């Protein structure tokens, strides 16, 4: 297992290198400070030259990339072009907020999706199975931004009016009420509930379908019939022998979905005004702050690679027949 892990880490290094080149090029093209300087008629030619030297834009593309990569590997992310603050100081709270949101969204999606898929497989053809199938099609077809807006309207406007309460029972923006100081876990949970559920809707639909199909295949396996013939209880057969093996395709899909989940945060965080990496990404993009944009894009790439490695290592825990060398 250790040898396999080291091999995967070594393979990830050139992958991340190629990704860093693509990210650097894309960020400079999308949020180019040189382009913004040329579009501003109030900046003189002398100031443009001075700004280009300060930003290192007078160097070749290769020199700019190697300077940025060297600083990134040393966690020296530079200063924001807009606020002149250290980029790491800006990213730290945003990254922490995003990790909390991802953990909650992933937790909801896995818990609900696996439960629905398992019950649907055990009760195949029942009313619950048909209802779960309908929910899955609904979850597949609903865009994240539409779901977020509908949730905000329902909880923030309609439900509050029906109950006659102000403010709404579940907040629809931010992480704390205005003027709040300090850390309050109760308020934090209250504010994160709606955005995490919005992110989880599509994933619940995906995992419930994967789990149902996988469980149906597992329940018809020879070792399941053998366990039943030995008198093992049905609950133990399903939970210990069935669910554990059926989780393998769900684990694979979850590793792939980490990138989609982080990407979906851009829309969800902006709608809910949640101060995470997605919200920060849009701010950096619209302001042309490529220095802040670069690490935000690289974090997504790192998350996908780490999640895929973790999924591969988890296979061996879920299925004892899998061995890595």
C-alpha positions as CSV (number, residue, x, y, z in Angstrom):
1,X,0.0,0.0,0.0
2,X,2.8,2.4,0.9
3,X,4.6,1.7,-2.4
4,X,1.5,2.3,-4.4
5,X,0.8,5.6,-2.6
6,X,4.3,6.8,-3.3
7,X,4.0,5.8,-6.9
8,X,0.7,7.8,-7.2
9,X,2.3,10.8,-5.6
10,X,5.2,10.7,-8.0
11,X,2.8,10.5,-11.0
12,X,0.8,13.4,-9.6
13,X,3.8,15.7,-9.7
14,X,4.1,16.1,-13.5
15,X,0.3,16.2,-13.7
16,X,0.2,19.2,-11.3
17,X,3.1,20.8,-13.2
18,X,1.1,20.6,-16.5
19,X,-2.0,21.9,-14.7
20,X,0.0,24.8,-13.2
21,X,1.1,25.9,-16.7
22,X,-2.4,25.8,-18.0
23,X,-3.8,27.6,-15.0
24,X,-1.1,30.3,-15.2
25,X,-1.8,30.9,-18.9
26,X,-5.6,30.9,-18.4
27,X,-5.5,33.3,-15.5
28,X,-3.3,35.7,-17.2
29,X,-5.5,35.7,-20.3
30,X,-8.8,36.0,-18.4
31,X,-7.6,38.6,-15.9
32,X,-4.7,40.3,-17.6
33,X,-3.5,43.4,-15.8
34,X,-1.7,44.5,-18.9
35,X,-5.0,44.6,-20.8
36,X,-6.6,46.6,-18.1
37,X,-3.8,49.1,-18.1
38,X,-4.1,49.6,-21.8
39,X,-7.8,50.2,-21.6
40,X,-7.6,53.0,-19.0
41,X,-7.1,56.3,-20.8
42,X,-6.2,58.1,-17.5
43,X,-2.9,56.2,-17.1
44,X,0.0,57.8,-18.9
45,X,2.6,55.9,-20.9
46,X,5.2,56.4,-18.2
47,X,2.9,55.0,-15.5
48,X,2.1,52.0,-17.7
49,X,5.8,51.2,-18.0
50,X,6.3,51.6,-14.3
51,X,3.3,49.4,-13.4
52,X,4.5,46.7,-15.8
53,X,7.9,46.6,-14.1
54,X,6.3,46.5,-10.7
55,X,4.1,43.6,-11.7
56,X,6.9,41.8,-13.5
57,X,5.0,42.0,-16.8
58,X,8.2,43.3,-18.6
59,X,9.7,39.8,-18.2
60,X,9.1,36.9,-20.6
61,X,6.2,34.5,-20.1
62,X,8.5,31.7,-18.9
63,X,10.2,34.0,-16.4
64,X,6.9,35.1,-15.0
65,X,5.7,31.5,-14.7
66,X,8.8,30.3,-12.9
67,X,8.7,33.3,-10.5
68,X,5.1,32.5,-9.7
69,X,5.7,28.8,-9.4
70,X,8.7,29.2,-7.1
71,X,6.7,31.5,-4.8
72,X,3.7,29.2,-4.8
73,X,5.8,26.1,-3.8
74,X,7.1,28.2,-0.9
75,X,3.6,29.4,0.1
76,X,4.6,32.9,-0.9
77,X,1.6,33.8,-3.0
78,X,2.4,37.5,-3.3
79,X,0.2,40.5,-2.8
80,X,-3.3,41.2,-4.2
81,X,-3.2,43.7,-7.0
82,X,-6.3,45.4,-5.7
83,X,-6.2,45.4,-1.9
84,X,-2.3,45.1,-1.6
85,X,-2.9,42.5,1.1
86,X,-1.0,39.2,1.3
87,X,-2.9,36.7,-0.8
88,X,-2.5,33.9,1.7
89,X,-4.2,36.1,4.4
90,X,-7.1,36.6,2.0
91,X,-7.4,32.9,1.0
92,X,-7.2,31.4,4.5
93,X,-10.6,32.4,5.8
94,X,-12.2,31.8,2.4
95,X,-10.7,28.3,2.1
96,X,-11.8,27.5,5.7
97,X,-15.4,28.5,4.9
98,X,-15.4,26.5,1.7
99,X,-14.0,23.4,3.4
100,X,-16.8,23.6,6.0
101,X,-19.4,23.9,3.2
102,X,-17.9,21.0,1.2
103,X,-17.8,18.8,4.3
104,X,-21.5,19.4,5.0
105,X,-22.6,19.1,1.4
106,X,-20.6,15.9,0.9
107,X,-22.0,14.5,4.2
108,X,-25.6,15.2,3.3
109,X,-25.2,13.7,-0.2
110,X,-23.4,10.5,0.9
111,X,-25.7,9.9,3.9
112,X,-29.0,10.5,2.1
113,X,-27.9,9.1,-1.3
114,X,-26.5,5.8,0.2
115,X,-29.6,5.4,2.4
116,X,-32.1,6.0,-0.4
117,X,-30.1,3.7,-2.8
118,X,-29.9,0.9,-0.3
119,X,-33.6,1.0,0.6
120,X,-34.6,1.2,-3.1
121,X,-32.5,-1.9,-3.9
122,X,-33.9,-3.9,-0.9
123,X,-37.5,-2.9,-1.7
124,X,-37.2,-3.0,-5.5
125,X,-40.4,-2.1,-7.2
126,X,-42.1,-0.6,-4.1
127,X,-43.6,2.8,-3.8
128,X,-40.4,4.1,-2.1
129,X,-38.3,2.8,-5.0
130,X,-40.5,4.5,-7.6
131,X,-40.6,7.8,-5.6
132,X,-36.8,7.7,-5.2
133,X,-36.5,7.2,-9.0
134,X,-38.7,10.3,-9.6
135,X,-36.6,12.3,-7.2
136,X,-33.4,11.2,-8.9
137,X,-34.7,12.4,-12.3
138,X,-35.7,15.7,-10.7
139,X,-32.3,16.1,-9.1
140,X,-30.5,15.4,-12.4
141,X,-32.5,18.0,-14.3
142,X,-32.5,20.9,-11.8
143,X,-29.7,23.5,-12.3
144,X,-27.9,24.4,-9.1
145,X,-28.5,28.2,-9.5
146,X,-32.3,27.6,-10.0
147,X,-32.5,25.5,-6.9
148,X,-30.6,28.0,-4.9
149,X,-32.9,30.9,-6.0
150,X,-36.0,28.8,-5.3
151,X,-34.7,27.9,-1.8
152,X,-34.0,31.5,-1.1
153,X,-37.5,32.6,-2.2
154,X,-39.3,29.8,-0.2
155,X,-37.4,30.1,3.1
156,X,-36.5,33.8,2.9
157,X,-39.9,35.2,1.6
158,X,-42.8,32.8,1.4
159,X,-42.3,30.7,4.5
160,X,-41.4,33.8,6.6
161,X,-44.6,35.6,5.4
162,X,-46.8,32.5,6.1
163,X,-45.4,32.1,9.6
164,X,-45.1,35.8,10.3
165,X,-41.5,35.7,11.5
166,X,-38.6,38.1,11.0
167,X,-35.9,37.3,10.3
168,X,-36.5,33.9,8.4
169,X,-36.1,30.7,10.3
170,X,-33.2,29.7,8.0
171,X,-31.0,32.5,6.8
172,X,-30.5,32.9,3.0
173,X,-27.2,34.8,2.9
174,X,-23.9,35.2,4.7
175,X,-22.4,33.1,7.5
176,X,-23.5,35.3,10.5
177,X,-26.0,38.0,11.1
178,X,-24.7,41.6,10.6
179,X,-22.6,42.9,13.5
180,X,-22.0,39.4,15.0
181,X,-18.7,38.9,16.6
182,X,-16.9,35.7,17.6
183,X,-17.6,32.0,16.8
184,X,-21.1,30.6,17.4
185,X,-21.5,26.9,16.3
186,X,-25.3,27.1,16.4
187,X,-25.5,30.2,14.2
188,X,-22.8,28.7,11.9
189,X,-24.8,25.6,11.4
190,X,-28.0,27.5,10.8
191,X,-26.4,29.7,8.1
192,X,-24.7,26.8,6.3
193,X,-27.8,24.5,6.1
194,X,-29.4,25.9,3.0
195,X,-26.3,26.2,0.7
196,X,-25.1,22.8,1.7
197,X,-28.5,21.2,0.9
198,X,-28.6,23.0,-2.4
199,X,-25.2,21.6,-3.3
200,X,-26.2,18.1,-2.2
201,X,-29.4,17.8,-4.3
202,X,-27.8,16.6,-7.5
203,X,-25.2,14.5,-5.7
204,X,-28.0,12.7,-3.8
205,X,-29.7,11.9,-7.0
206,X,-26.4,10.5,-8.5
207,X,-25.4,8.4,-5.5
208,X,-28.8,7.0,-4.9
209,X,-28.9,5.6,-8.5
210,X,-25.3,4.3,-8.3
211,X,-26.0,2.7,-4.9
212,X,-29.2,1.1,-6.0
213,X,-27.7,-0.5,-9.1
214,X,-24.6,-1.6,-7.2
215,X,-26.7,-3.1,-4.4
216,X,-28.9,-5.0,-6.8
217,X,-25.9,-6.6,-8.3
218,X,-24.3,-7.4,-4.9
219,X,-27.5,-8.9,-3.4
220,X,-27.6,-11.4,-6.3
221,X,-24.0,-12.5,-5.7
222,X,-23.0,-16.0,-4.6
223,X,-21.4,-14.9,-1.3
224,X,-24.6,-13.1,-0.3
225,X,-26.6,-16.3,-0.9
226,X,-24.0,-18.3,1.1
227,X,-24.3,-15.9,4.0
228,X,-28.0,-16.2,4.0
229,X,-27.8,-20.0,3.8
230,X,-25.6,-20.0,6.9
231,X,-28.3,-18.3,8.8
232,X,-26.8,-14.8,9.0
233,X,-29.4,-12.2,9.8
234,X,-30.8,-10.1,6.9
235,X,-29.8,-6.8,8.4
236,X,-26.2,-8.0,8.9
237,X,-26.1,-9.4,5.3
238,X,-27.3,-6.1,3.9
239,X,-25.2,-3.7,6.0
240,X,-22.0,-5.7,6.5
241,X,-21.7,-7.7,3.3
242,X,-23.9,-5.8,0.9
243,X,-23.4,-2.1,1.5
244,X,-19.7,-2.4,2.0
245,X,-19.0,-3.9,-1.4
246,X,-21.7,-1.7,-3.1
247,X,-19.9,1.4,-2.0
248,X,-17.0,0.9,-4.4
249,X,-18.7,2.6,-7.5
250,X,-20.1,5.3,-5.2
251,X,-16.6,6.0,-3.9
252,X,-15.3,6.3,-7.5
253,X,-18.0,8.8,-8.4
254,X,-17.5,10.8,-5.2
255,X,-13.8,11.3,-6.0
256,X,-14.8,12.6,-9.5
257,X,-17.5,14.8,-8.0
258,X,-15.1,16.6,-5.7
259,X,-14.0,18.8,-8.6
260,X,-17.7,19.4,-9.7
261,X,-18.6,20.1,-6.1
262,X,-15.8,22.7,-5.7
263,X,-16.8,24.2,-9.1
264,X,-20.5,24.3,-8.1
265,X,-19.4,26.4,-5.1
266,X,-18.8,29.4,-7.4
267,X,-22.5,29.7,-8.2
268,X,-23.9,28.7,-4.8
269,X,-21.5,30.8,-2.8
270,X,-22.3,33.9,-5.0
271,X,-26.1,33.4,-4.7
272,X,-25.9,32.9,-0.9
273,X,-23.2,35.5,-0.5
274,X,-21.1,32.9,1.3
275,X,-17.5,34.2,1.7
276,X,-15.7,31.1,0.4
277,X,-13.4,30.3,-2.4
278,X,-16.1,30.4,-5.1
279,X,-17.1,33.9,-4.0
280,X,-13.5,35.0,-3.8
281,X,-12.8,33.5,-7.3
282,X,-15.5,35.7,-8.9
283,X,-14.3,38.8,-7.1
284,X,-10.7,38.2,-8.3
285,X,-12.0,37.4,-11.8
286,X,-14.1,40.6,-12.2
287,X,-11.5,42.8,-10.7
288,X,-8.7,41.4,-12.8
289,X,-6.7,40.3,-9.8
290,X,-4.8,37.4,-11.4
291,X,-2.5,37.0,-8.4
292,X,-5.5,36.1,-6.3
293,X,-7.1,34.1,-9.1
294,X,-4.1,31.7,-9.6
295,X,-4.0,29.9,-6.2
296,X,-7.8,29.7,-6.2
297,X,-7.7,27.7,-9.5
298,X,-4.8,25.6,-8.3
299,X,-6.6,24.5,-5.1
300,X,-9.4,23.0,-7.3
301,X,-6.8,20.9,-9.2
302,X,-5.2,19.7,-5.9
303,X,-8.6,18.8,-4.5
304,X,-9.4,16.5,-7.5
305,X,-6.0,14.7,-7.4
306,X,-6.1,14.2,-3.6
307,X,-9.7,13.0,-3.7
308,X,-8.9,10.4,-6.5
309,X,-5.9,9.1,-4.5
310,X,-8.0,8.8,-1.4
311,X,-10.7,6.9,-3.3
312,X,-8.2,4.4,-4.7
313,X,-6.8,3.8,-1.2
314,X,-10.3,3.4,0.2
315,X,-11.1,0.6,-2.3
316,X,-8.8,-1.8,-0.4
317,X,-10.6,-1.1,2.8
318,X,-14.0,-1.7,1.2
319,X,-13.2,-4.8,-0.8
320,X,-10.5,-7.2,0.7
321,X,-10.0,-8.8,-2.7
322,X,-8.3,-5.5,-3.9
323,X,-4.6,-5.4,-3.3
324,X,-2.1,-2.7,-4.4
325,X,1.5,-3.4,-5.1
